[in-house]
Amino acid sequence: MQKESLTSYPKEKIKILFLENISEAAVRNFKQQGYVQTERVSKALSEQQLIEAIRDVHILGIRSKTRITKSVLDAAQKLQAIGCFCIGVNQVDLAAATSRGVAVFNAPYSNTRSVAELVIGASIMLIRRIPEKNKAAHAGLWYKDAKNSYELRGKTLGIIGYGNIGSQVSVLAESLGMRVIYYDIEKKLPLGNAIEKRTLRDLVGQADIVTLHIPATRQTEQLINKQLLKSFKKGAILINFARGEVVDLIAVEKALRDEQLGGAAIDVFPEEPEKNGDYFKTPLQELPNVLLTPHIGGSTEEAQQNIGEDVSNKLFNYLEKGISFGSHTVPALALPPQEGAHRVLHIHRNTPGVLSAINTALSSNNINIVGQYLKTNDLIGYVVLDIESKLSSKAQSLLRKVPGTIKSRLLY
């Protein structure tokens, strides 16, 4: 039987809210650990709904649709951490979360295989022009034709963004006999025989298939636009399983109609419906050799299980041990256990003199520090103090009075 973790705050009083139909594995993990106030909601909430729901919440779990704004964080007086059960964190105002000492975790690697496999699957379907043949067969028409239908082997795959997913796609593609080229704004070591290209135009001019694996930033907004599409190899295929904002869909529609592009697979869109069954519209509907999917690149049972376990473990470690490794907001500390002491967590504004004030406050009250750990980022500092157990409550009280304090929590 697993040893129950000791925390200063009764687990049954810690409120956890999971939105967007997060994996049942995450809910089960928390309840099995004694966090009985764990609520699971199947949809995203609007900003106003979230402001009302989050007031007494200690841990919030979301996926990609929920937006955590400054207003939401202002209302979340008890919030300790946010778990993003997905690969990105762009749905959270990270600056606001950092200034409030709210840890933000995600699962950047858990669904890479799911996305990579679907990219390869879409490549095969489109280069063989399966969407058109499938539509005809469903309509009762028999089109057995090899015209414009090709094998992947020997073709060139161009990968824009050679990170976790892009590099995995690279390995899979090469195993099928493809030539792989890639472009990334950062220097990346190639896997296998992949070749780095210095410019986007160089890459898209050579690739038979172009696949995107980049984040949504100001620099990447509508990266695939009317001008760049003119540089694509005639008849190339475009695949976007990254972010909807990085592609100009109207320009892609024209490129498909003009046969500059030979096909496209789009899984992400600039505007997406709130829930299943809602009406959905895109310029690419009804075009030949186009695959449209509802943001399911990472939606496999295996990926959701992995994400649920990964983010849950990070939240457990932060709640019960103070470990912030993997956080995008609270400075990352990997902490050893400390027997015979109580642990106090202190988050403060990153200004000169705070650590000195902490040590002075404790030493002047004859409180012995068994262990001390510190990490800072541009906005805040995170100090973990292991204190002699009989003096831990007094230490926490003193730390709350230190100038610049954002949060202080007696862990155990």
VOGU-3710 file (C-alpha; in Angstrom, 3 decimals, decimal comma):
1> mqkesltsyp> 0,000/0,000/0,000  1,289/3,478/-0,908  2,256/5,607/2,056  -0,095/8,535/2,454  1,562/11,909/1,996  1,284/14,332/4,891  0,238/17,890/4,143  -0,462/20,805/6,459  -3,855/21,401/4,857  -6,401/18,541/5,014
11> kekikilfle> -6,698/16,945/1,585  -10,459/16,703/1,885  -10,628/20,521/1,980  -8,546/21,061/-1,165  -10,848/21,818/-4,086  -9,872/20,645/-7,571  -11,714/21,581/-10,764  -11,105/19,809/-14,087  -12,634/21,258/-17,276  -12,959/20,120/-20,908
21> niseaavrnf> -13,494/16,431/-20,227  -9,977/15,817/-18,932  -8,923/12,161/-18,799  -10,687/10,107/-16,157  -7,228/8,839/-15,191  -6,396/12,279/-13,758  -9,602/12,402/-11,711  -9,035/8,876/-10,461  -5,425/9,677/-9,506  -6,440/12,612/-7,348
31> kqqgyvqter> -9,309/10,838/-5,648  -7,118/7,824/-4,887  -4,624/10,197/-3,249  -7,351/11,480/-0,925  -8,449/14,621/-2,784  -12,156/13,901/-2,608  -13,309/17,382/-3,681  -12,402/16,734/-7,309  -14,970/17,937/-9,846  -14,891/17,116/-13,563
41> vskalseqql> -16,773/19,252/-16,120  -17,114/18,126/-19,733  -16,828/21,548/-21,376  -14,863/24,785/-21,259  -16,261/27,709/-19,285  -16,576/31,315/-20,379  -14,509/33,930/-18,583  -17,434/35,020/-16,403  -18,426/31,432/-15,605  -14,837/30,651/-14,667
51> ieairdvhil> -14,573/33,732/-12,457  -17,556/32,457/-10,480  -16,365/28,825/-10,374  -12,724/29,406/-9,432  -13,059/31,442/-6,226  -12,420/28,538/-3,834  -10,423/26,319/-6,221  -6,881/25,289/-5,258  -6,016/23,291/-8,411  -7,427/23,928/-11,894
61> girsktritk> -7,120/21,499/-14,804  -7,799/22,661/-18,373  -7,115/21,737/-21,972  -6,729/24,085/-24,951  -10,092/25,895/-25,132  -10,273/27,421/-21,653  -8,734/30,898/-21,456  -7,104/31,849/-18,169  -7,055/35,651/-18,208  -5,862/38,202/-15,690
71> svldaaqklq> -9,476/38,682/-14,567  -9,843/34,967/-13,889  -6,610/34,912/-11,898  -7,694/37,981/-9,912  -10,734/36,002/-8,749  -8,712/32,878/-7,893  -7,597/33,805/-4,393  -6,824/30,223/-3,330  -5,366/28,949/-6,606  -2,006/27,196/-6,228
81> aigcfcigvn> -1,496/25,614/-9,648  -2,955/25,180/-13,119  -2,498/21,925/-14,991  -2,733/22,286/-18,781  -3,595/18,766/-19,923  -2,171/19,382/-23,403  1,161/20,282/-24,985  0,767/24,076/-24,957  0,241/26,840/-22,365  -0,661/29,756/-24,670
91> qvdlaaatsr> -4,229/29,691/-23,298  -2,918/30,980/-19,956  -1,803/34,544/-19,218  1,602/33,399/-17,983  2,755/36,848/-16,860  -0,338/37,257/-14,670  0,046/33,726/-13,287  3,719/34,353/-12,514  3,053/37,621/-10,694  0,503/35,811/-8,508
101> gvavfnapys> 2,750/32,845/-7,782  0,483/30,331/-9,544  2,407/27,366/-10,946  1,483/26,360/-14,505  2,286/22,860/-15,748  1,688/21,059/-19,042  2,590/17,844/-20,856  4,822/18,870/-23,767  5,811/15,350/-24,840  2,818/13,124/-24,083
111> ntrsvaelvi> 1,012/13,215/-27,434  3,935/13,590/-29,838  3,583/10,057/-31,174  -0,156/10,474/-31,781  0,353/13,643/-33,841  3,351/12,248/-35,715  1,486/9,101/-36,752  -1,487/11,099/-38,029  0,799/13,351/-40,087  2,216/10,284/-41,813
121> gasimlirri> -1,271/8,826/-42,276  -2,552/12,077/-43,796  0,481/12,215/-46,093  -0,311/8,766/-47,467  -4,009/9,542/-47,904  -3,378/12,797/-49,746  -0,517/11,687/-51,989  -2,741/8,780/-53,095  -5,732/11,190/-53,467  -7,852/8,979/-51,239
131> peknkaahag> -10,325/11,707/-50,122  -11,684/12,061/-53,665  -11,886/8,321/-54,263  -13,556/7,797/-50,882  -16,155/10,486/-51,594  -16,897/8,981/-55,003  -17,245/5,465/-53,598  -19,702/6,687/-50,946  -21,685/8,309/-53,770  -21,765/5,000/-55,640
141> lwykdaknsy> -19,161/5,913/-58,251  -16,244/3,639/-59,200  -13,038/5,559/-59,937  -10,116/3,124/-60,221  -7,321/5,305/-61,510  -3,579/5,707/-60,832  -3,376/9,234/-62,250  -1,728/11,690/-59,804  -1,455/8,915/-57,213  2,026/8,362/-55,773
151> elrgktlgii> 4,044/6,498/-53,150  5,670/8,322/-50,242  8,949/6,548/-50,827  11,451/8,811/-52,541  9,416/11,977/-51,944  10,670/14,964/-49,943  9,036/15,913/-46,656  9,599/19,482/-45,471  9,169/20,005/-41,735  8,690/23,536/-40,412
161> gygnigsqvs> 9,484/23,408/-36,701  11,910/20,653/-35,703  10,877/20,240/-32,072  9,350/17,324/-30,190  6,743/16,479/-32,814  8,617/17,614/-35,911  11,649/15,467/-35,096  9,425/12,430/-34,446  7,728/12,936/-37,820  11,223/13,104/-39,316
171> vlaeslgmrv> 12,151/9,667/-37,965  8,901/8,038/-39,104  9,098/9,599/-42,564  12,671/8,485/-43,119  11,763/4,931/-42,111  9,286/4,957/-45,021  11,997/5,960/-47,470  11,316/9,691/-47,609  13,934/12,404/-47,914  13,538/14,812/-44,988
181> iyydiekklp> 14,398/18,506/-44,906  13,559/20,906/-42,080  13,570/24,547/-41,032  13,653/25,945/-37,497  14,475/29,388/-36,134  16,760/27,707/-33,594  19,700/25,498/-34,424  18,575/21,867/-34,085  20,618/18,708/-34,395  19,180/16,599/-37,248
191> lgnaiekrtl> 18,023/13,050/-36,636  18,960/10,382/-39,151  19,683/11,883/-42,551  17,471/14,971/-42,207  18,917/18,107/-43,794  18,487/21,605/-42,373  17,417/24,406/-44,714  18,400/28,017/-44,096  15,193/29,643/-45,343  11,501/28,825/-45,555
201> rdlvgqadiv> 11,472/29,510/-49,283  14,271/27,045/-49,812  12,314/24,383/-47,898  8,888/24,873/-49,502  10,415/25,067/-52,964  11,832/21,537/-52,629  9,222/19,692/-50,540  6,520/17,440/-51,959  4,788/17,601/-48,564  5,111/20,460/-46,061
211> tlhipatrqt> 4,084/19,841/-42,445  3,906/22,508/-39,714  4,915/21,994/-36,078  5,302/25,508/-34,697  3,690/27,526/-31,883  1,312/30,456/-32,347  3,328/33,650/-31,857  3,436/37,076/-33,449  6,261/35,828/-35,644  4,345/32,750/-36,846
221> eqlinkqllk> 0,923/34,346/-37,381  -0,130/33,528/-40,978  3,354/32,256/-41,707  1,833/30,307/-44,597  0,415/33,171/-46,621  -0,259/34,186/-50,210  3,339/35,199/-50,883  4,976/32,087/-49,408  2,498/29,781/-51,162  3,774/31,089/-54,489
231> sfkkgailin> 7,166/29,590/-53,587  5,734/26,122/-52,886  6,638/23,358/-55,274  3,810/22,998/-57,797  1,298/20,407/-56,586  2,762/20,126/-53,084  0,680/19,032/-50,098  0,267/21,191/-46,985  -0,370/19,684/-43,529  -1,141/21,800/-40,457
241> fargevvdli> -1,512/19,985/-37,138  0,108/22,838/-35,187  -1,941/26,009/-34,560  -4,752/27,500/-36,619  -3,325/31,021/-36,579  -0,189/30,073/-38,529  -1,999/29,500/-41,841  -4,006/31,911/-44,009  -6,834/29,566/-45,012  -8,215/31,930/-47,668
251> avekalrdeq> -4,816/31,939/-49,370  -4,679/28,142/-49,089  -8,136/27,874/-50,673  -6,972/29,901/-53,669  -3,753/27,880/-53,953  -5,803/24,670/-54,019  -8,227/25,995/-56,643  -5,296/27,234/-58,765  -3,614/23,811/-58,322  -0,531/25,433/-56,824
261> lggaaidvfp> -1,241/23,046/-53,949  -2,183/19,459/-54,706  -3,890/18,800/-51,360  -4,112/19,783/-47,724  -4,780/18,293/-44,293  -5,926/20,828/-41,688  -6,617/19,850/-38,085  -6,490/23,264/-36,383  -8,353/26,459/-37,220  -8,200/30,151/-36,223
271> eepekngdyf> -11,703/29,866/-34,752  -13,013/26,561/-33,454  -16,433/25,605/-32,050  -16,887/25,526/-28,289  -18,259/21,984/-28,133  -19,010/18,859/-30,150  -21,940/19,216/-32,510  -21,602/22,986/-32,949  -21,724/24,440/-36,459  -18,338/24,760/-38,131
281> ktplqelpnv> -17,319/26,678/-41,257  -14,017/26,941/-43,130  -13,104/28,073/-46,682  -11,663/24,615/-47,387  -14,915/22,681/-47,165  -15,976/20,796/-50,321  -12,567/21,166/-51,963  -11,043/18,035/-53,561  -8,148/16,198/-51,888  -8,578/18,015/-48,588
291> lltphiggst> -8,743/16,327/-45,180  -10,431/18,360/-42,436  -10,347/17,055/-38,870  -11,637/18,652/-35,622  -8,383/19,292/-33,706  -7,744/15,599/-33,020  -4,015/15,412/-33,729  -3,253/14,352/-30,164  -6,621/12,778/-29,419  -5,872/9,118/-28,859
301> eeaqqniged> -6,620/7,012/-25,816  -2,889/6,506/-25,281  -2,100/10,228/-25,470  -4,880/11,246/-23,106  -3,780/8,579/-20,619  -0,173/9,799/-20,822  -1,179/13,455/-20,467  -3,453/12,687/-17,512  -0,682/10,879/-15,656  2,069/13,357/-16,560
311> vsnklfnyle> 0,254/16,532/-15,484  -1,272/14,808/-12,430  2,190/13,783/-11,217  3,499/17,343/-11,617  0,550/18,722/-9,655  1,008/16,073/-6,924  4,692/16,906/-6,619  3,965/20,601/-6,282  1,099/20,171/-3,832  2,766/17,628/-1,591
321> kgisfgshtv> 6,516/18,245/-1,976  6,890/21,773/-3,315  8,604/20,478/-6,461  8,070/23,009/-9,254  10,088/21,234/-11,946  8,268/21,650/-15,268  6,473/24,861/-14,253  6,321/27,751/-16,739  5,772/30,360/-14,021  7,168/29,387/-10,625
331> palalppqeg> 10,969/28,885/-10,891  11,794/25,206/-11,288  13,089/23,437/-8,199  13,623/19,671/-7,891  13,665/19,042/-4,139  14,880/16,148/-2,001  12,678/14,869/0,856  13,610/16,083/4,326  12,942/13,841/7,316  12,224/15,337/10,728
341> ahrvlhihrn> 11,465/18,833/9,433  8,553/20,864/8,155  8,686/22,446/4,736  7,594/26,039/4,083  7,150/27,430/0,568  7,661/31,143/-0,038  7,032/32,962/-3,317  8,061/36,602/-3,512  8,704/39,404/-5,965  12,222/39,217/-7,357
351> tpgvlsaint> 13,616/42,298/-5,661  16,935/42,743/-3,846  17,068/41,900/-0,166  14,175/39,443/0,139  16,330/36,397/0,908  18,290/38,422/3,461  15,016/39,521/5,070  13,822/35,907/5,228  17,004/34,700/6,919  17,063/37,653/9,311
361> alssnniniv> 13,439/37,111/10,340  14,060/33,454/11,111  17,472/33,746/12,754  16,368/36,621/15,010  13,667/34,301/16,336  16,104/31,406/16,846  14,508/29,307/14,117  16,973/26,835/12,664  16,915/26,210/8,899  17,650/22,551/8,125
371> gqylktndli> 17,590/23,063/4,363  17,114/26,023/2,021  16,541/26,080/-1,742  16,141/29,136/-3,986  15,419/29,776/-7,653  14,359/32,996/-9,371  13,098/34,191/-12,731  12,633/37,743/-14,018  9,499/38,363/-11,956  9,502/36,177/-8,856
381> gyvvldiesk> 11,661/34,139/-6,517  10,784/30,753/-5,029  12,307/29,778/-1,684  11,767/26,419/-0,028  12,750/26,203/3,632  12,960/23,053/5,728  12,421/24,138/9,336  12,571/22,344/12,673  9,042/20,976/13,011  8,204/22,525/16,392
391> lsskaqsllr> 8,788/26,027/15,003  7,239/25,670/11,528  3,999/27,566/12,247  5,906/30,477/13,709  8,256/30,481/10,732  5,365/30,634/8,286  3,828/33,546/10,180  7,124/35,445/10,032  7,602/34,741/6,317  4,192/36,156/5,439
401> kvpgtiksrl> 5,321/39,521/6,841  8,475/39,708/4,699  8,210/42,644/2,227  7,605/41,422/-1,342  5,812/38,245/-0,277  3,288/36,920/-2,799  2,435/33,553/-1,212  3,602/31,468/1,694  2,436/27,918/2,365  3,240/25,448/5,123
411> ly> 3,573/22,202/3,193  4,040/19,589/5,911
//
